[in-house]
Each structure stands twice: as structure tokens, then as C-alpha cells.
Amino acid sequence: MPNTYTQIYIQLVFATKGRDNKIINSVRDEIEKYICGIFNNKGQKVLAIYANPDHVHIFFSYKNLQITISDLVKTVKTESTNFINEKKLCLNRFGWQQGYGAFSYAKSQKEQVVNYILNQDLHHKNKTFKDEYIEFLNAFEIEFQEQYLFEFYD
């Protein structure tokens, strides 16, 4: 009986509610590990993750096609929010904004994307999250209306 084979690389980007700087360095590693566990439990493999104070980048190999990307994001946001609030990893109530970006890459770009994500702290010294996100949308030729992007506070 024939099997199904796929190799799809996706980078997800989503932001904290109100774009608050909620993810502090002392809890970043714990949050990233928990999110990786969610992906693993859903049959996905995280290749790189970086939780900035106000947004997260997750690069993963999309293998289990039984779950849609939107359902995966919903699960990740819900379960990680519950975890962060139950463990009191943030001073106030934590939540993610609605919406997300999902960008696909070729296997030949894998190392470049991993390096990009793992160097987020350096990258954001020179570029705002808003500029970065709009660059992604433009590079991937995604039509958008600025009022429907994340809440950006300059």
C-alpha cells in the first residue's frame, strides 16, 4: 500500500496580546521548551524557536498533515497561554494576539532560517518587529492591509 511523504518547512510568527514585553529572559527557555513539546505531541518537529519579549518565531518541519496549520497554532497558543498563566511565568495575565504569519521555505533555506531565528536578539537591535513582519509579508508577496496586522506600538 502506498504511503504519503511530505517535506514542508514553515516559519510561524505571532505576538503577545497588546504587544507587551511579557516573555522575560529568565522564563524564555521554559516557554520555548513547552511550546516545542506541544509541537512534538502533534507530530511536528521544531527546528528553531525564539521567544522574543513580545513575539515568537517557530521554524518547524510540517509532517503530520492530519492537523491544519491554523489548528496547530490555535493549540499552541491555547496550551502555552494556560501553561504560562498556571506557572505564573509573567507578572500579569498572559495571552497571545489573534492572528499569525506562516511562511514556507525550501530545504535549501533551512540552515539560513534556523540561524535567523536563533539570532533574534541580535537582529532586533537593528530592526523593529513591525519592520521585520512587513518585510516577511512583502518578501512572500502577501497582500495585506496594515489595519489587520498585529497591534504595533511605535
LOGUZA-325697 format. One line per 4 residues: number of its first residue (from 1); for each residue x, y, z of N, C-alpha, C, CB. Coordinates in steps of 0.001 Angstrom, whole numbers, plus 500000, padded with zeros to 6 digits. Glycine has a CB too. Example, Ala and Ser with C-alpha at 12.3 -4.5 7.8 and 13.67 -1.06 7.14 Angstrom:
<rs>
1> 513190/494310/507800/512300/495500/507800/513200/496700/507800/511308/495527/509046 ~ 512850/497750/507080/513670/498940/507140/512900/500030/507870/514084/499402/505725
</rs>
This chain:
<rs>
1> 500841/498815/500000/500000/500000/500000/500886/501247/500000/499043/499998/501223 ~ 500671/502179/499087/501480/503396/499028/501310/504267/500268/501123/504194/497793 ~ 502355/504965/500603/502346/505854/501757/502385/507298/501261/503547/505554/502708 ~ 502184/508232/502175/502270/509662/501866/503569/510201/502432/501047/510445/502440
5> 504298/510946/501626/505567/511524/502053/505534/513031/501808/506763/510865/501304 ~ 505960/513771/502796/505986/515233/502665/507260/515777/503293/504736/515876/503328 ~ 507645/516946/502848/508759/517689/503462/508418/519164/503286/510180/517321/502800 ~ 507845/519746/504308/507386/521130/504257/507980/521876/505453/505817/521210/504259
9> 508637/522990/505188/509219/523799/506256/508418/525095/506396/510721/524105/505970 ~ 507998/525379/507616/507154/526542/507898/507762/527360/509035/505709/526102/508258 ~ 507762/528675/508870/508091/529565/509975/506800/530241/510417/509181/530623/509565 ~ 506498/530115/511701/505354/530793/512298/505845/532003/513075/504551/529835/513218
13> 505050/533062/513032/505341/534261/513813/504024/534726/514421/506006/535392/512929 ~ 504004/534913/515739/502837/535518/516378/503283/536314/517595/501800/534438/516782 ~ 502393/537204/518035/502764/538217/519025/501953/538085/520316/502575/539610/518439 ~ 502522/538638/521383/501825/538681/522664/500665/539668/522582/502795/539071/523808
17> 499656/539437/523390/498498/540332/523429/498953/541723/523847/497406/539795/524402 ~ 498513/542715/523087/498903/544086/523380/500361/544381/523097/498612/544392/524799 ~ 501043/543395/522486/502477/543509/522194/503283/543857/523440/502714/544564/521117 ~ 502780/543404/524597/503502/543625/525848/504757/542772/525890/502606/543314/527056
21> 505803/543318/526503/507052/542570/526684/506896/541618/527861/508260/543532/526911 ~ 506192/540536/527636/505843/539586/528692/506870/538478/528886/504515/538973/528393 ~ 507580/538118/527834/508478/536958/527917/509871/537456/528281/508505/536153/526564 ~ 510185/537342/529556/511497/537802/530037/512508/536669/529923/511408/538304/531510
25> 513781/537039/529863/514846/536054/529638/514832/534898/530626/516176/536730/529701 ~ 514488/535154/531876/514548/534102/532892/513514/532993/532670/514347/534708/534261 ~ 512460/533256/531883/511443/532231/531619/511390/531819/530148/510078/532734/532052 ~ 512169/532485/529320/512134/532230/527874/512399/530766/527551/513156/533105/527157
29> 513440/530188/528125/513808/528806/527840/512684/527838/528223/515093/528439/528583 ~ 512060/528062/529361/510974/527187/529814/509772/527268/528866/510544/527564/531249 ~ 509453/528468/528416/508341/528657/527479/508661/528003/526139/508041/530163/527282 ~ 509876/528199/525647/510263/527587/524368/510193/526063/524448/511685/528030/523967
33> 510679/525478/525536/510638/524019/525684/509208/523511/525730/511383/523587/526948 ~ 508347/524244/526414/506947/523823/526486/506302/523859/525100/506161/524722/527464 ~ 506532/524929/524367/505974/525044/523013/506515/523925/522121/506307/526430/522398 ~ 507793/523622/522222/508370/522508/521440/507675/521194/521788/509898/522386/521700
37> 507350/521002/523059/506631/519802/523481/505259/519700/522840/506492/519781/524983 ~ 504574/520821/522722/503263/520835/522072/503419/520395/520613/502613/522256/522157 ~ 504393/520964/519919/504632/520590/518519/504934/519102/518413/505797/521413/517923 ~ 505805/518610/519288/506179/517202/519282/504950/516313/519495/507233/516925/520366
41> 504097/516686/520451/502881/515907/520719/501916/515911/519542/502179/516447/521948 ~ 502037/516891/518659/501183/516968/517482/501874/516399/516238/500770/518413/517235 ~ 502996/515708/516443/503674/515037/515337/504518/515952/514468/502673/514364/514487 ~ 504896/517108/515000/505711/518069/514265/507109/518133/514881/505046/519473/514267
45> 508063/518634/514139/509428/518743/514639/509888/520200/514559/510385/517820/513837 ~ 510151/520811/515720/510654/522183/515753/512142/522166/515437/510387/522851/517137 ~ 512532/522988/514479/513934/523098/514080/514603/524289/514757/514048/523225/512558 ~ 513817/525329/515060/514338/526502/515760/513158/527262/516359/515173/527421/514796
49> 513400/527824/517535/512379/528641/518192/513088/529764/518930/511495/527788/519172 ~ 512465/530927/518930/512982/532040/519739/511794/532873/520196/514012/532920/518929 ~ 511647/532934/521512/510585/533737/522109/511156/535094/522491/509967/533024/523348 ~ 510881/536083/521658/511241/537461/521979/510313/537942/523091/511144/538389/520715
53> 510606/539070/523709/509720/539564/524770/508276/539780/524316/510262/540855/525314 ~ 508064/540121/523027/506716/540450/522568/506241/539632/521360/506658/541900/522226 ~ 507029/538692/520889/506609/537824/519786/507499/536600/519730/506648/538580/518441 ~ 507048/535609/518982/507793/534353/518892/507939/533949/517423/507082/533228/519702
57> 509089/533329/517122/509349/532721/515817/509522/531224/516056/510626/533353/515113 ~ 508839/530422/515269/508957/528969/515361/509136/528433/513946/507702/528327/516063 ~ 510233/527730/513725/510503/527111/512424/510384/525613/512624/511928/527510/511853 ~ 509494/524991/511851/509260/523567/512066/509057/522829/510757/508058/523360/512966
61> 509272/521533/510851/509023/520633/509743/507594/520132/509891/510056/519448/509710 ~ 506757/520513/508945/505334/520187/508975/505154/518789/508408/504491/521230/508173 ~ 505025/517820/509305/504990/516418/508889/503611/515788/509039/505991/515625/509686 ~ 502935/516101/510126/501632/515492/510383/500557/516349/509734/501371/515337/511913
65> 500156/515976/508546/499191/516769/507796/497761/516534/508267/499301/516457/506323 ~ 497600/515706/509302/496266/515472/509861/495785/516677/510665/496271/514219/510746 ~ 496696/517575/511016/496335/518805/511717/496671/519988/510814/497080/518917/513093 ~ 495725/520886/510661/495981/522062/509833/496907/523017/510583/494651/522772/509449
69> 497539/523893/509845/498418/524876/510480/497605/525764/511417/499149/525735/509415 ~ 496418/526176/511012/495609/527040/511880/495205/526318/513162/494356/527520/511136 ~ 494870/525036/513080/494546/524281/514297/495781/524087/515172/493941/522916/513934 ~ 496926/523885/514546/498169/523753/515300/498483/525048/516049/499332/523383/514361
73> 498364/526184/515364/498625/527480/516012/497648/527707/517157/498522/528637/514990 ~ 496381/527392/516926/495363/527554/517986/495723/526717/519211/493958/527149/517464 ~ 496124/525480/518991/496516/524602/520093/497741/525140/520822/496796/523193/519576 ~ 498746/525570/520061/499976/526094/520661/499675/527333/521497/501016/526426/519569
77> 498885/528244/520940/498558/529468/521674/497760/529159/522942/497767/530428/520777 ~ 496753/528311/522830/495900/527984/523980/496690/527270/525072/494720/527111/523537 ~ 497403/526212/524691/498128/525419/525693/499285/526186/526307/498645/524138/525072 ~ 500006/526979/525514/501124/527741/526083/500614/528868/526977/502011/528316/524962
81> 499495/529493/526608/498893/530522/527464/498506/529930/528807/497660/531149/526784 ~ 497835/528784/528787/497436/528127/530037/498660/527783/530882/496621/526852/529743 ~ 499691/527247/530253/500922/526881/530963/501556/528112/531610/501927/526208/529998 ~ 501710/529180/530844/502360/530400/531346/501565/530988/532511/502502/531448/530213
85> 500241/531006/532388/499413/531570/533460/499376/530669/534694/497996/531805/532955 ~ 499285/529355/534499/499261/528430/535638/500576/528451/536405/498964/527008/535161 ~ 501698/528552/535684/503026/528583/536325/503404/529991/536784/504094/528053/535358 ~ 502546/530980/536455/502801/532381/536811/504181/532849/536324/502695/532566/538332
89> 504449/532564/535053/505732/532936/534458/505789/534409/534070/506002/532080/533240 ~ 504633/535071/534070/504568/536503/533786/503879/537195/534952/503817/536783/532444 ~ 504210/538454/535152/503646/539201/536281/502128/539313/536202/504254/540589/536341 ~ 501618/539657/535047/500179/539789/534853/499690/538676/533955/499821/541165/534257
93> 498403/538660/533726/497806/537639/532863/498452/537673/531481/496278/537846/532747 ~ 498785/536502/530957/499446/536373/529662/498432/535949/528604/500610/535356/529738 ~ 498672/536375/527367/497878/535924/526231/498584/536270/524935/496476/536549/526262 ~ 498179/535602/523880/498689/535884/522540/497652/536687/521783/499037/534576/521778
97> 498093/537554/520873/497188/538267/519975/496563/537287/518999/497931/539390/519215 ~ 495440/537684/518434/494864/536904/517355/495770/537025/516136/493419/537375/517030 ~ 495691/536051/515287/496434/536086/514043/497838/535528/514166/496499/537478/513540 ~ 498424/535286/513009/499790/534769/512926/500258/534890/511488/499872/533287/513418
101> 501559/534752/511306/502134/534653/509977/502698/533260/509813/503226/535730/509745 ~ 502517/532675/508647/503085/531360/508338/503765/531476/506974/501974/530221/508340 ~ 505058/531167/506955/505857/531356/505754/506580/530052/505434/506869/532526/505932 ~ 506520/529631/504171/507124/528354/503783/508507/528563/503174/506219/527614/502790
105> 509350/527559/503350/510736/527625/502875/511134/526323/502200/511694/527931/504036 ~ 512123/526423/501333/512708/525243/500691/513741/524614/501627/513360/525619/499325 ~ 514017/523352/501409/515019/522661/502218/516369/523375/502140/515163/521200/501759 ~ 516693/523931/500986/517971/524625/500819/518068/525889/501686/518171/524990/499354
109> 516953/526387/502196/516934/527583/503039/516919/527259/504533/515730/528429/502696 ~ 516852/525985/504854/516671/525548/506244/517718/526129/507191/516712/524038/506316 ~ 518976/525988/506869/520051/526470/507757/519985/527988/507935/521432/526070/507196 ~ 519704/528693/506866/519603/530151/506915/518467/530592/507850/519379/530718/505498
113> 517316/529933/507766/516172/530289/508614/516457/529941/510073/514893/529565/508133 ~ 517051/528799/510309/517418/528419/511682/518340/529478/512283/518108/527021/511707 ~ 519359/529871/511548/520288/530897/512043/519585/532226/512280/521437/531093/511057 ~ 518701/532589/511397/517947/533830/511537/517149/533820/512849/517000/534028/510327
117> 516451/532734/513101/515614/532652/514299/516462/532610/515563/514712/531419/514234 ~ 517531/531833/515557/518356/531722/516767/519122/533002/517080/519332/530576/516621 ~ 519203/533912/516122/519888/535190/516344/518913/536361/516440/520885/535448/515223 ~ 517715/536102/516901/516705/537147/517023/517133/538290/517934/515427/536556/517532
121> 517812/537973/519028/518214/539045/519958/519127/540055/519272/518923/538453/521192 ~ 520022/539592/518423/520901/540498/517677/520135/541212/516567/522091/539724/517083 ~ 519280/540474/515900/518526/541008/514773/517654/542190/515195/517662/539913/514151 ~ 517014/542071/516351/516082/543124/516776/516770/544327/517417/515084/542553/517748
125> 518058/544318/517476/518776/545529/517887/518755/546555/516759/520235/545196/518285 ~ 518567/546085/515520/518606/546955/514345/517262/547116/513644/519600/546427/513372 ~ 516287/546262/513980/515024/546277/513243/513865/546019/514200/515037/545224/512107 ~ 512806/546791/514058/511626/546576/514891/510875/545337/514417/510702/547815/514863
129> 510044/544806/515283/509217/543665/514913/508286/544046/513760/508401/543168/516129 ~ 507725/545246/513785/506831/545688/512716/507562/545692/511372/506271/547091/513027 ~ 508761/546267/511342/509534/546295/510102/509858/544879/509626/510830/547096/510298 ~ 510231/544037/510563/510556/542647/510231/509340/541937/509637/511054/541894/511483
133> 508192/542084/510274/506988/541383/509840/506534/541865/508466/505866/541574/510861 ~ 506557/543170/508247/506170/543713/506941/507154/543262/505869/506100/545256/506987 ~ 508424/543139/506218/509408/542599/505271/509049/541175/504856/510817/542624/505889 ~ 508647/540339/505825/508215/538976/505509/507038/539006/504546/507836/538211/506792
137> 506034/539797/504867/504841/539852/504025/505184/540289/502602/503808/540805/504630 ~ 506039/541273/502494/506444/541748/501166/507302/540716/500433/507212/543066/501289 ~ 508244/540105/501131/509126/539115/500502/508342/537915/499977/510187/538646/501498 ~ 507279/537546/500690/506468/536410/500282/505284/536833/499407/505966/535668/501508
141> 505290/538123/499022/504271/538687/498144/502849/538426/498659/504426/538115/496744 ~ 502682/538685/499957/501382/538519/500600/500705/539886/500654/501527/537899/502036 ~ 499549/539970/500040/498800/541220/500092/498223/541376/501492/497671/541253/499014 ~ 498303/542585/502031/497808/542825/503386/497328/544260/503515/498901/542527/504434
145> 496512/544465/504520/496072/545808/504889/496623/546063/506286/494486/545956/504839 ~ 497296/547191/506435/498005/547464/507674/497101/547421/508909/498668/548806/507585 ~ 495843/547801/508770/494960/547796/509937/494645/546381/510428/493667/548520/509608 ~ 494962/545365/509603/494710/543985/510001/495981/543238/510420/494043/543248/508867
149> 497051/543966/510615/498282/543353/511130/498204/543305/512656/499554/544149/510658 ~ 499258/542797/513267/499325/542800/514724/499197/544225/515236/500641/542160/515219 ~ 498864/544345/516501/498861/545660/517136/500321/546090/517284/498115/545635/518537 ~ 500698/547123/516561/502068/547623/516649/502047/548961/517370/502715/547761/515235
153> 502933/549102/518328/503033/550349/519080/504414/550906/518868/502742/550139/520593 ~ 504473/552063/518229/505771/552690/517937/506204/553582/519078/505704/553499/516637
</rs>
